[in-house]
């Protein structure tokens, strides 16, 4: 099943979230953020939990860039992992 691209708002901007085939093979990463293109790319072969984790990670990069936080990769990783844990619990609680 082909996944649909979608858009996310951030501080008056629209980020295009795109599913890309074989991104891992071509790019050696399962996701990436482009400030220049206002786009997040995700490998279309990711499982749902993997895609959610990578999306949160790439959204953290976007927030850091847009708000001038200049977070390092290890800070992004820790922030994204914490957000993923909290959001997973939140989404289970919402009926």
Secondary structure, 3 states (H helix, E strand, C coil): CCCCCEEEEECCEEEEEEEECCHHHHHCCCEEEECCCCEEEEECCCCHHHHHHHHHHHHHHHHHHHCCCCCCHHHHHHHHHHHHHHHHHHHHHCC
